[in-house]
Amino acid sequence: MSYETLTTCLTEAERIPNDRPLLQTRTKWTQGRRDLQVRGPVLIIGDTCARNNWPEGLVVSFDPGGDGLWKQAKIRTWKGTIIRGIRKICLLEGADDRKVEDRETFQSDCG
């Protein structure tokens, strides 16, 4: 085996591990994120209720704070309309698949 062939083989062997990425791609930061929308279904986080008893509602409107970011949302539930801080509501997964306009009744076990 000549020196040139040996150098070529070693270069190819060195290239193989360097072609693999050192870190895995984190999908949490590379995929788009859905934001809250008007008429979007949400769960209202309750401090006194178990998580599976949180009431469900539809966002009616948002109230911006002094910095222009949303601070509160007006939410329509089966009991009436409430105003809740953005940190106390949870966007429902799969909400894009449902027809929100047709949904008029809500069920809840938690008051």
N, CA, C and O atoms as a GROMACS GRO file, in nm:
protein
  444
    1MET      N    1   0.086  -0.117   0.000
    1MET     CA    2   0.000   0.000   0.000
    1MET      C    3   0.090   0.123   0.000
    1MET      O    4   0.183   0.134   0.080
    2SER      N    5   0.062   0.214  -0.090
    2SER     CA    6   0.145   0.334  -0.102
    2SER      C    7   0.105   0.436   0.006
    2SER      O    8   0.000   0.426   0.069
    3TYR      N    9   0.192   0.534   0.022
    3TYR     CA   10   0.167   0.639   0.121
    3TYR      C   11   0.041   0.719   0.084
    3TYR      O   12  -0.037   0.756   0.172
    4GLU      N   13   0.023   0.744  -0.044
    4GLU     CA   14  -0.093   0.822  -0.090
    4GLU      C   15  -0.223   0.746  -0.065
    4GLU      O   16  -0.322   0.807  -0.024
    5THR      N   17  -0.227   0.616  -0.088
    5THR     CA   18  -0.346   0.534  -0.064
    5THR      C   19  -0.376   0.528   0.085
    5THR      O   20  -0.492   0.536   0.126
    6LEU      N   21  -0.272   0.512   0.166
    6LEU     CA   22  -0.290   0.508   0.312
    6LEU      C   23  -0.346   0.640   0.364
    6LEU      O   24  -0.434   0.641   0.449
    7THR      N   25  -0.296   0.752   0.313
    7THR     CA   26  -0.345   0.883   0.355
    7THR      C   27  -0.491   0.901   0.315
    7THR      O   28  -0.570   0.956   0.391
    8THR      N   29  -0.527   0.856   0.196
    8THR     CA   30  -0.665   0.866   0.150
    8THR      C   31  -0.758   0.784   0.237
    8THR      O   32  -0.866   0.830   0.273
    9CYS      N   33  -0.717   0.663   0.272
    9CYS     CA   34  -0.800   0.577   0.359
    9CYS      C   35  -0.817   0.638   0.497
    9CYS      O   36  -0.927   0.636   0.553
   10LEU      N   37  -0.709   0.692   0.553
   10LEU     CA   38  -0.718   0.754   0.686
   10LEU      C   39  -0.806   0.879   0.682
   10LEU      O   40  -0.881   0.906   0.777
   11THR      N   41  -0.797   0.956   0.575
   11THR     CA   42  -0.881   1.075   0.562
   11THR      C   43  -1.028   1.037   0.554
   11THR      O   44  -1.112   1.102   0.616
   12GLU      N   45  -1.059   0.932   0.478
   12GLU     CA   46  -1.198   0.884   0.468
   12GLU      C   47  -1.248   0.832   0.602
   12GLU      O   48  -1.362   0.857   0.640
   13ALA      N   49  -1.161   0.760   0.674
   13ALA     CA   50  -1.201   0.707   0.805
   13ALA      C   51  -1.224   0.820   0.906
   13ALA      O   52  -1.311   0.810   0.991
   14GLU      N   53  -1.145   0.926   0.895
   14GLU     CA   54  -1.161   1.040   0.985
   14GLU      C   55  -1.287   1.121   0.952
   14GLU      O   56  -1.347   1.180   1.041
   15ARG      N   57  -1.327   1.123   0.826
   15ARG     CA   58  -1.442   1.199   0.782
   15ARG      C   59  -1.574   1.140   0.832
   15ARG      O   60  -1.668   1.214   0.859
   16ILE      N   61  -1.581   1.008   0.846
   16ILE     CA   62  -1.707   0.941   0.881
   16ILE      C   63  -1.762   0.990   1.015
   16ILE      O   64  -1.878   1.030   1.019
   17PRO      N   65  -1.687   0.988   1.125
   17PRO     CA   66  -1.747   1.038   1.251
   17PRO      C   67  -1.773   1.189   1.250
   17PRO      O   68  -1.862   1.237   1.321
   18ASN      N   69  -1.697   1.264   1.170
   18ASN     CA   70  -1.716   1.409   1.166
   18ASN      C   71  -1.838   1.449   1.084
   18ASN      O   72  -1.883   1.564   1.094
   19ASP      N   73  -1.892   1.359   1.004
   19ASP     CA   74  -2.010   1.390   0.925
   19ASP      C   75  -2.138   1.386   1.008
   19ASP      O   76  -2.237   1.448   0.972
   20ARG      N   77  -2.135   1.313   1.117
   20ARG     CA   78  -2.254   1.304   1.203
   20ARG      C   79  -2.267   1.429   1.288
   20ARG      O   80  -2.167   1.482   1.336
   21PRO      N   81  -2.390   1.477   1.308
   21PRO     CA   82  -2.406   1.595   1.394
   21PRO      C   83  -2.376   1.559   1.539
   21PRO      O   84  -2.404   1.449   1.585
   22LEU      N   85  -2.318   1.654   1.609
   22LEU     CA   86  -2.283   1.632   1.748
   22LEU      C   87  -2.404   1.638   1.839
   22LEU      O   88  -2.410   1.568   1.940
   23LEU      N   89  -2.502   1.720   1.805
   23LEU     CA   90  -2.621   1.737   1.887
   23LEU      C   91  -2.745   1.697   1.807
   23LEU      O   92  -2.748   1.711   1.685
   24GLN      N   93  -2.844   1.648   1.877
   24GLN     CA   94  -2.971   1.616   1.812
   24GLN      C   95  -3.051   1.745   1.794
   24GLN      O   96  -3.040   1.838   1.874
   25THR      N   97  -3.131   1.748   1.691
   25THR     CA   98  -3.216   1.864   1.667
   25THR      C   99  -3.329   1.865   1.769
   25THR      O  100  -3.397   1.765   1.786
   26ARG      N  101  -3.349   1.978   1.836
   26ARG     CA  102  -3.454   1.990   1.937
   26ARG      C  103  -3.579   2.042   1.869
   26ARG      O  104  -3.585   2.158   1.829
   27THR      N  105  -3.679   1.957   1.857
   27THR     CA  106  -3.802   1.996   1.788
   27THR      C  107  -3.882   2.099   1.866
   27THR      O  108  -3.966   2.168   1.809
   28LYS      N  109  -3.856   2.111   1.996
   28LYS     CA  110  -3.931   2.207   2.077
   28LYS      C  111  -3.910   2.350   2.025
   28LYS      O  112  -4.003   2.431   2.028
   29TRP      N  113  -3.790   2.380   1.977
   29TRP     CA  114  -3.760   2.516   1.934
   29TRP      C  115  -3.762   2.533   1.783
   29TRP      O  116  -3.756   2.645   1.734
   30THR      N  117  -3.770   2.424   1.708
   30THR     CA  118  -3.768   2.437   1.563
   30THR      C  119  -3.906   2.432   1.501
   30THR      O  120  -3.923   2.476   1.387
   31GLN      N  121  -4.005   2.380   1.571
   31GLN     CA  122  -4.140   2.374   1.517
   31GLN      C  123  -4.218   2.499   1.557
   31GLN      O  124  -4.192   2.561   1.660
   32GLY      N  125  -4.314   2.534   1.472
   32GLY     CA  126  -4.399   2.649   1.502
   32GLY      C  127  -4.487   2.622   1.623
   32GLY      O  128  -4.517   2.507   1.655
   33ARG      N  129  -4.528   2.728   1.689
   33ARG     CA  130  -4.610   2.716   1.809
   33ARG      C  131  -4.744   2.784   1.784
   33ARG      O  132  -4.750   2.893   1.728
   34ARG      N  133  -4.851   2.718   1.825
   34ARG     CA  134  -4.983   2.778   1.811
   34ARG      C  135  -5.006   2.876   1.925
   34ARG      O  136  -4.971   2.849   2.040
   35ASP      N  137  -5.065   2.988   1.892
   35ASP     CA  138  -5.099   3.087   1.993
   35ASP      C  139  -5.248   3.082   2.022
   35ASP      O  140  -5.325   3.022   1.948
   36LEU      N  141  -5.287   3.146   2.131
   36LEU     CA  142  -5.428   3.159   2.162
   36LEU      C  143  -5.496   3.245   2.057
   36LEU      O  144  -5.436   3.340   2.006
   37GLN      N  145  -5.618   3.210   2.024
   37GLN     CA  146  -5.694   3.285   1.924
   37GLN      C  147  -5.834   3.312   1.978
   37GLN      O  148  -5.884   3.242   2.066
   38VAL      N  149  -5.896   3.415   1.923
   38VAL     CA  150  -6.036   3.442   1.956
   38VAL      C  151  -6.118   3.324   1.904
   38VAL      O  152  -6.092   3.275   1.794
   39ARG      N  153  -6.215   3.280   1.982
   39ARG     CA  154  -6.299   3.162   1.957
   39ARG      C  155  -6.220   3.032   1.965
   39ARG      O  156  -6.264   2.929   1.915
   40GLY      N  157  -6.103   3.036   2.027
   40GLY     CA  158  -6.024   2.916   2.046
   40GLY      C  159  -6.062   2.848   2.176
   40GLY      O  160  -6.082   2.916   2.276
   41PRO      N  161  -6.072   2.714   2.177
   41PRO     CA  162  -6.107   2.643   2.300
   41PRO      C  163  -5.990   2.638   2.398
   41PRO      O  164  -5.876   2.613   2.359
   42VAL      N  165  -6.020   2.662   2.524
   42VAL     CA  166  -5.918   2.663   2.629
   42VAL      C  167  -5.972   2.592   2.752
   42VAL      O  168  -6.092   2.575   2.769
   43LEU      N  169  -5.880   2.550   2.838
   43LEU     CA  170  -5.914   2.503   2.971
   43LEU      C  171  -5.878   2.614   3.069
   43LEU      O  172  -5.774   2.678   3.056
   44ILE      N  173  -5.965   2.636   3.166
   44ILE     CA  174  -5.942   2.740   3.266
   44ILE      C  175  -5.881   2.673   3.388
   44ILE      O  176  -5.946   2.591   3.454
   45ILE      N  177  -5.757   2.708   3.417
   45ILE     CA  178  -5.685   2.644   3.527
   45ILE      C  179  -5.748   2.687   3.658
   45ILE      O  180  -5.757   2.806   3.688
   46GLY      N  181  -5.791   2.589   3.737
   46GLY     CA  182  -5.852   2.617   3.865
   46GLY      C  183  -5.759   2.577   3.979
   46GLY      O  184  -5.698   2.470   3.975
   47ASP      N  185  -5.747   2.663   4.079
   47ASP     CA  186  -5.660   2.634   4.192
   47ASP      C  187  -5.720   2.531   4.286
   47ASP      O  188  -5.648   2.459   4.355
   48THR      N  189  -5.853   2.523   4.290
   48THR     CA  190  -5.918   2.433   4.384
   48THR      C  191  -5.967   2.305   4.319
   48THR      O  192  -6.016   2.216   4.389
   49CYS      N  193  -5.954   2.293   4.188
   49CYS     CA  194  -6.006   2.176   4.116
   49CYS      C  195  -5.892   2.083   4.077
   49CYS      O  196  -5.777   2.124   4.062
   50ALA      N  197  -5.927   1.957   4.060
   50ALA     CA  198  -5.833   1.863   4.002
   50ALA      C  199  -5.818   1.896   3.854
   50ALA      O  200  -5.908   1.954   3.794
   51ARG      N  201  -5.706   1.859   3.797
   51ARG     CA  202  -5.677   1.894   3.658
   51ARG      C  203  -5.781   1.842   3.560
   51ARG      O  204  -5.811   1.908   3.461
   52ASN      N  205  -5.834   1.724   3.585
   52ASN     CA  206  -5.934   1.669   3.493
   52ASN      C  207  -6.072   1.732   3.512
   52ASN      O  208  -6.165   1.697   3.440
   53ASN      N  209  -6.087   1.823   3.606
   53ASN     CA  210  -6.214   1.892   3.628
   53ASN      C  211  -6.209   2.040   3.591
   53ASN      O  212  -6.304   2.113   3.619
   54TRP      N  213  -6.101   2.084   3.528
   54TRP     CA  214  -6.093   2.224   3.488
   54TRP      C  215  -6.203   2.255   3.387
   54TRP      O  216  -6.225   2.176   3.295
   55PRO      N  217  -6.271   2.367   3.403
   55PRO     CA  218  -6.378   2.401   3.308
   55PRO      C  219  -6.322   2.440   3.172
   55PRO      O  220  -6.210   2.488   3.159
   56GLU      N  221  -6.405   2.418   3.072
   56GLU     CA  222  -6.368   2.449   2.934
   56GLU      C  223  -6.439   2.576   2.890
   56GLU      O  224  -6.548   2.606   2.938
   57GLY      N  225  -6.378   2.650   2.801
   57GLY     CA  226  -6.440   2.773   2.752
   57GLY      C  227  -6.385   2.814   2.617
   57GLY      O  228  -6.293   2.752   2.564
   58LEU      N  229  -6.444   2.920   2.563
   58LEU     CA  230  -6.399   2.978   2.436
   58LEU      C  231  -6.351   3.120   2.462
   58LEU      O  232  -6.415   3.195   2.536
   59VAL      N  233  -6.240   3.157   2.402
   59VAL     CA  234  -6.187   3.292   2.417
   59VAL      C  235  -6.275   3.389   2.338
   59VAL      O  236  -6.300   3.369   2.219
   60VAL      N  237  -6.323   3.494   2.406
   60VAL     CA  238  -6.406   3.596   2.342
   60VAL      C  239  -6.319   3.712   2.294
   60VAL      O  240  -6.334   3.758   2.181
   61SER      N  241  -6.228   3.759   2.380
   61SER     CA  242  -6.140   3.870   2.344
   61SER      C  243  -6.019   3.870   2.436
   61SER      O  244  -6.014   3.799   2.536
   62PHE      N  245  -5.920   3.953   2.400
   62PHE     CA  246  -5.799   3.969   2.480
   62PHE      C  247  -5.786   4.113   2.524
   62PHE      O  248  -5.827   4.205   2.452
   63ASP      N  249  -5.728   4.133   2.643
   63ASP     CA  250  -5.702   4.267   2.694
   63ASP      C  251  -5.551   4.286   2.701
   63ASP      O  252  -5.485   4.218   2.780
   64PRO      N  253  -5.494   4.377   2.620
   64PRO     CA  254  -5.349   4.398   2.625
   64PRO      C  255  -5.309   4.480   2.747
   64PRO      O  256  -5.387   4.561   2.797
   65GLY      N  257  -5.188   4.458   2.792
   65GLY     CA  258  -5.134   4.536   2.902
   65GLY      C  259  -5.068   4.662   2.851
   65GLY      O  260  -5.083   4.697   2.734
   66GLY      N  261  -4.995   4.731   2.937
   66GLY     CA  262  -4.928   4.855   2.900
   66GLY      C  263  -4.819   4.835   2.797
   66GLY      O  264  -4.787   4.928   2.722
   67ASP      N  265  -4.759   4.716   2.792
   67ASP     CA  266  -4.652   4.690   2.696
   67ASP      C  267  -4.703   4.634   2.564
   67ASP      O  268  -4.624   4.602   2.476
   68GLY      N  269  -4.835   4.622   2.548
   68GLY     CA  270  -4.894   4.573   2.424
   68GLY      C  271  -4.911   4.423   2.417
   68GLY      O  272  -4.970   4.372   2.322
   69LEU      N  273  -4.860   4.350   2.516
   69LEU     CA  274  -4.876   4.205   2.518
   69LEU      C  275  -5.006   4.168   2.589
   69LEU      O  276  -5.055   4.243   2.673
   70TRP      N  277  -5.061   4.053   2.553
   70TRP     CA  278  -5.186   4.009   2.615
   70TRP      C  279  -5.161   3.976   2.762
   70TRP      O  280  -5.067   3.905   2.795
   71LYS      N  281  -5.246   4.028   2.847
   71LYS     CA  282  -5.236   4.001   2.991
   71LYS      C  283  -5.357   3.923   3.041
   71LYS      O  284  -5.344   3.838   3.129
   72GLN      N  285  -5.475   3.951   2.986
   72GLN     CA  286  -5.599   3.887   3.029
   72GLN      C  287  -5.680   3.846   2.908
   72GLN      O  288  -5.665   3.902   2.799
   73ALA      N  289  -5.766   3.748   2.929
   73ALA     CA  290  -5.856   3.704   2.823
   73ALA      C  291  -5.997   3.697   2.880
   73ALA      O  292  -6.016   3.657   2.995
   74LYS      N  293  -6.093   3.735   2.800
   74LYS     CA  294  -6.234   3.720   2.837
   74LYS      C  295  -6.278   3.587   2.778
   74LYS      O  296  -6.268   3.565   2.658
   75ILE      N  297  -6.327   3.497   2.865
   75ILE     CA  298  -6.358   3.360   2.825
   75ILE      C  299  -6.505   3.332   2.852
   75ILE      O  300  -6.557   3.362   2.960
   76ARG      N  301  -6.573   3.273   2.754
   76ARG     CA  302  -6.713   3.234   2.768
   76ARG      C  303  -6.718   3.087   2.808
   76ARG      O  304  -6.664   3.001   2.739
   77THR      N  305  -6.782   3.059   2.921
   77THR     CA  306  -6.800   2.922   2.969
   77THR      C  307  -6.949   2.892   2.972
   77THR      O  308  -7.032   2.975   2.935
   78TRP      N  309  -6.982   2.772   3.016
   78TRP     CA  310  -7.123   2.735   3.022
   78TRP      C  311  -7.194   2.808   3.135
   78TRP      O  312  -7.317   2.815   3.136
   79LYS      N  313  -7.119   2.864   3.231
   79LYS     CA  314  -7.179   2.939   3.340
   79LYS      C  315  -7.189   3.089   3.312
   79LYS      O  316  -7.264   3.159   3.379
   80GLY      N  317  -7.115   3.138   3.214
   80GLY     CA  318  -7.114   3.280   3.183
   80GLY      C  319  -6.977   3.322   3.132
   80GLY      O  320  -6.896   3.238   3.094
   81THR      N  321  -6.953   3.452   3.133
   81THR     CA  322  -6.827   3.505   3.084
   81THR      C  323  -6.740   3.546   3.202
   81THR      O  324  -6.787   3.609   3.296
   82ILE      N  325  -6.611   3.508   3.196
   82ILE     CA  326  -6.517   3.544   3.303
   82ILE      C  327  -6.393   3.607   3.240
   82ILE      O  328  -6.367   3.589   3.121
   83ILE      N  329  -6.319   3.681   3.320
   83ILE     CA  330  -6.191   3.737   3.279
   83ILE      C  331  -6.083   3.664   3.357
   83ILE      O  332  -6.087   3.658   3.480
   84ARG      N  333  -5.986   3.610   3.286
   84ARG     CA  334  -5.881   3.530   3.349
   84ARG      C  335  -5.746   3.571   3.291
   84ARG      O  336  -5.736   3.602   3.173
   85GLY      N  337  -5.643   3.571   3.375
   85GLY     CA  338  -5.507   3.600   3.329
   85GLY      C  339  -5.459   3.495   3.230
   85GLY      O  340  -5.498   3.378   3.238
   86ILE      N  341  -5.374   3.537   3.138
   86ILE     CA  342  -5.325   3.446   3.034
   86ILE      C  343  -5.253   3.326   3.095
   86ILE      O  344  -5.258   3.217   3.039
   87ARG      N  345  -5.187   3.345   3.208
   87ARG     CA  346  -5.113   3.235   3.271
   87ARG      C  347  -5.205   3.132   3.336
   87ARG      O  348  -5.160   3.024   3.375
   88LYS      N  349  -5.332   3.164   3.348
   88LYS     CA  350  -5.427   3.073   3.411
   88LYS      C  351  -5.520   3.006   3.312
   88LYS      O  352  -5.625   2.954   3.350
   89ILE      N  353  -5.485   3.009   3.183
   89ILE     CA  354  -5.562   2.936   3.083
   89ILE      C  355  -5.467   2.848   3.002
   89ILE      O  356  -5.349   2.878   2.989
   90CYS      N  357  -5.521   2.741   2.950
   90CYS     CA  358  -5.441   2.640   2.881
   90CYS      C  359  -5.505   2.611   2.745
   90CYS      O  360  -5.622   2.575   2.738
   91LEU      N  361  -5.429   2.627   2.638
   91LEU     CA  362  -5.477   2.600   2.504
   91LEU      C  363  -5.499   2.450   2.486
   91LEU      O  364  -5.412   2.370   2.519
   92LEU      N  365  -5.616   2.414   2.435
   92LEU     CA  366  -5.645   2.272   2.413
   92LEU      C  367  -5.570   2.221   2.291
   92LEU      O  368  -5.565   2.288   2.188
   93GLU      N  369  -5.512   2.102   2.302
   93GLU     CA  370  -5.442   2.041   2.189
   93GLU      C  371  -5.545   1.990   2.090
   93GLU      O  372  -5.653   1.948   2.129
   94GLY      N  373  -5.512   1.995   1.963
   94GLY     CA  374  -5.603   1.948   1.860
   94GLY      C  375  -5.718   2.043   1.836
   94GLY      O  376  -5.818   2.004   1.776
   95ALA      N  377  -5.705   2.165   1.882
   95ALA     CA  378  -5.814   2.261   1.868
   95ALA      C  379  -5.837   2.300   1.723
   95ALA      O  380  -5.947   2.342   1.688
   96ASP      N  381  -5.735   2.289   1.638
   96ASP     CA  382  -5.751   2.326   1.498
   96ASP      C  383  -5.840   2.228   1.424
   96ASP      O  384  -5.895   2.263   1.320
   97ASP      N  385  -5.854   2.107   1.475
   97ASP     CA  386  -5.931   2.005   1.406
   97ASP      C  387  -6.081   2.018   1.429
   97ASP      O  388  -6.160   1.959   1.355
   98ARG      N  389  -6.122   2.094   1.530
   98ARG     CA  390  -6.263   2.104   1.564
   98ARG      C  391  -6.325   2.229   1.505
   98ARG      O  392  -6.256   2.327   1.478
   99LYS      N  393  -6.457   2.224   1.485
   99LYS     CA  394  -6.530   2.343   1.446
   99LYS      C  395  -6.572   2.415   1.572
   99LYS      O  396  -6.666   2.372   1.641
  100VAL      N  397  -6.505   2.521   1.603
  100VAL     CA  398  -6.530   2.593   1.727
  100VAL      C  399  -6.661   2.669   1.720
  100VAL      O  400  -6.728   2.685   1.821
  101GLU      N  401  -6.700   2.717   1.601
  101GLU     CA  402  -6.820   2.798   1.589
  101GLU      C  403  -6.946   2.718   1.624
  101GLU      O  404  -7.042   2.775   1.676
  102ASP      N  405  -6.945   2.588   1.598
  102ASP     CA  406  -7.063   2.506   1.621
  102ASP      C  407  -7.078   2.462   1.766
  102ASP      O  408  -7.183   2.412   1.806
  103ARG      N  409  -6.974   2.480   1.844
  103ARG     CA  410  -6.977   2.431   1.982
  103ARG      C  411  -7.035   2.537   2.074
  103ARG      O  412  -6.971   2.640   2.098
  104GLU      N  413  -7.153   2.515   2.125
  104GLU     CA  414  -7.221   2.615   2.207
  104GLU      C  415  -7.233   2.574   2.353
  104GLU      O  416  -7.250   2.661   2.439
  105THR      N  417  -7.225   2.447   2.383
  105THR     CA  418  -7.243   2.403   2.521
  105THR      C  419  -7.113   2.349   2.576
  105THR      O  420  -7.033   2.291   2.502
  106PHE      N  421  -7.094   2.367   2.702
  106PHE     CA  422  -6.974   2.319   2.769
  106PHE      C  423  -7.016   2.239   2.891
  106PHE      O  424  -7.119   2.267   2.953
  107GLN      N  425  -6.936   2.141   2.925
  107GLN     CA  426  -6.965   2.060   3.043
  107GLN      C  427  -6.851   2.077   3.142
  107GLN      O  428  -6.734   2.085   3.103
  108SER      N  429  -6.886   2.083   3.267
  108SER     CA  430  -6.785   2.098   3.370
  108SER      C  431  -6.838   2.044   3.502
  108SER      O  432  -6.956   2.055   3.533
  109ASP      N  433  -6.748   1.985   3.578
  109ASP     CA  434  -6.784   1.937   3.711
  109ASP      C  435  -6.736   2.033   3.819
  109ASP      O  436  -6.780   2.025   3.934
  110CYS      N  437  -6.648   2.124   3.782
  110CYS     CA  438  -6.589   2.215   3.880
  110CYS      C  439  -6.654   2.352   3.870
  110CYS      O  440  -6.672   2.403   3.759
  111GLY      N  441  -6.689   2.411   3.982
  111GLY     CA  442  -6.754   2.542   3.980
  111GLY      C  443  -6.656   2.647   3.980
  111GLY      O  444  -6.692   2.765   3.979
   0.00000   0.00000   0.00000
